[in-house]
């Protein structure tokens, strides 16, 4: 959940993001090579299980829905 949220902006539910965990492990074990491309489908929204999402990812960063506010926060480069 944390990896997809931070790197892709996807808020997936625990069961829905297990495929990503599997790909991560497959790369680590050499099953998937670093030069290969794969597609992972997340099947559920993290809004189904907000309590576990907060445990996994921590408190959300609150920001006004404005690009200038996000840039001013220093959270994006």
Buried (B, 14 or more C-beta within 10 A) or exposed (E): BEBBBEEEEBBBBBEBBBBBBBBEEBBEEEEBEEEEEEEBEBEBBBEEBEEEBEEBBEEEEEEEEEEEEBEEEEEEE
